[in-house]
Amino acid sequence: MTHFSDLLLDVARVRKDFPILDREVHGKPLVYLDNAATSQTPRQVIEVFDHYYSQMNANIHRGLHTLADEATAAFEGTRETVRGFLNAASTREIVFTRGTTEALNLVAQSWGRANLGPGDEVLISQLEHHSNIVPWQLLAAERGFTIKVIPVDERGALDQDAYRDLIGERTRLVAVNHVSNALGTINPVAEMAQVAHQHDALILVDGAQAAPHEPIDVQAIGADFYAFSGHKVYGPTGAGVLYAREALLEAMPPWQGGGEMIATVSFDTPTTFAAIPHKFEAGTPAIAEVIALGRAIEWVNSIGLEHISAWEHRLLEHATESVAAVDGLRVLGTAPDKAGVLSFVVDGVHSQDIGLLIDQLGVAIRTGHHCAQPLLAQFGVDATCRASFAAYNTPEEVDVLVESLQRVISMLR
């Protein structure tokens, strides 16, 4: 087994970049283990906001003055940073959104509305976050296509045999997450993309939980669409990304109308639209947030996603081994390939009670259904406790988690 000392990540140096990790909660040192919901932000990213608003606050793309030029250059610089992060073929394939949810809705409302109708099928998985379920349900009710669900097995892994049985000549799209936010299961999206393309279907990958944890190559995956959020990859809220193949974006109609996304507007002739990706970026974007997202990705690259992934995997192993000593605790999600998410329930104790009391000891975990109600229903529960790891977490924090769980559970029984 790999030891922490063998891994090429200096966690003490990493932690120095995160001011919030120095604070206390209820008189206890903060142990932040809710990273699957939102990761913390390094000072290098926080500083972007001060610099932007104090030195170059201006709207982008339209002004000719110096501040507008500087803001536009910084904004578009992030587009190139994201292109490299995903290994997209061109910056024309990178659309900025408010986050993964908006990106998935964009695909549904633009590509889906233009291409789906009665007789068509969309495959989604039982592992999906609500943001990759509800947009398709809303559109299916309007357009008349059918949604089919790829099941999970008892370990929380997608049933690939069932996937191959479900997909067919009527399948137009496979919408699946890269990593489950509720269980940490890593899906074989490259293999699933190959199967989808063999049936002339497209694949949309929700990468919100993968982007912070492992290198992503959309070309190697064969993704037609790929989405992620800035606030899960050490960046700000309000900024996210939709990657889509250039040919798809060219053919897709705009989703929202307004400034920036047009070429010409007239009352006498049809409106014409800007070139991609600007056709899908109506109005003033979250300029500072997008620039800060670029800085967050640069920070991640400076550490190395391969090192982050190895560190988090060891944390997950340590946590999984350690919670086995907690009486009545059951881990949900034991797929052989997992990211740093530990979801569990405790016999006779409600997850919400654990979450509230463990917070009094300075430990932040997530409790609830994690916007994955169909998945939890499959396991016969309505809520779990979820600890999720990031580059700045330590094995000592895992030990604090386990000690706190034992203390809290003994109080509740």
Secondary structure as GFF3:
##gff-version 3
##sequence-region A 1 413
A	DSSP	three_ten_helix	4	6	.	.	.	ID=ss1
A	DSSP	alpha_helix	11	15	.	.	.	ID=ss2
A	DSSP	three_ten_helix	19	22	.	.	.	ID=ss3
A	DSSP	beta_strand	24	25	.	.	.	ID=ss4
A	DSSP	beta_strand	28	29	.	.	.	ID=ss5
A	DSSP	beta_strand	31	32	.	.	.	ID=ss6
A	DSSP	alpha_helix	43	55	.	.	.	ID=ss7
A	DSSP	alpha_helix	66	86	.	.	.	ID=ss8
A	DSSP	three_ten_helix	91	93	.	.	.	ID=ss9
A	DSSP	beta_strand	94	97	.	.	.	ID=ss10
A	DSSP	alpha_helix	100	106	.	.	.	ID=ss11
A	DSSP	pi_helix	107	112	.	.	.	ID=ss12
A	DSSP	alpha_helix	113	115	.	.	.	ID=ss13
A	DSSP	beta_strand	121	125	.	.	.	ID=ss14
A	DSSP	three_ten_helix	130	132	.	.	.	ID=ss15
A	DSSP	alpha_helix	134	143	.	.	.	ID=ss16
A	DSSP	beta_strand	146	150	.	.	.	ID=ss17
A	DSSP	alpha_helix	160	166	.	.	.	ID=ss18
A	DSSP	beta_strand	171	177	.	.	.	ID=ss19
A	DSSP	alpha_helix	189	198	.	.	.	ID=ss20
A	DSSP	beta_strand	202	206	.	.	.	ID=ss21
A	DSSP	alpha_helix	218	221	.	.	.	ID=ss22
A	DSSP	beta_strand	225	229	.	.	.	ID=ss23
A	DSSP	three_ten_helix	230	232	.	.	.	ID=ss24
A	DSSP	beta_strand	240	244	.	.	.	ID=ss25
A	DSSP	alpha_helix	246	251	.	.	.	ID=ss26
A	DSSP	beta_strand	262	264	.	.	.	ID=ss27
A	DSSP	beta_strand	272	273	.	.	.	ID=ss28
A	DSSP	three_ten_helix	278	280	.	.	.	ID=ss29
A	DSSP	alpha_helix	287	303	.	.	.	ID=ss30
A	DSSP	alpha_helix	305	323	.	.	.	ID=ss31
A	DSSP	beta_strand	329	332	.	.	.	ID=ss32
A	DSSP	beta_strand	341	346	.	.	.	ID=ss33
A	DSSP	alpha_helix	351	359	.	.	.	ID=ss34
A	DSSP	beta_strand	363	364	.	.	.	ID=ss35
A	DSSP	beta_strand	366	368	.	.	.	ID=ss36
A	DSSP	alpha_helix	373	378	.	.	.	ID=ss37
A	DSSP	beta_strand	384	388	.	.	.	ID=ss38
A	DSSP	alpha_helix	395	412	.	.	.	ID=ss39
###
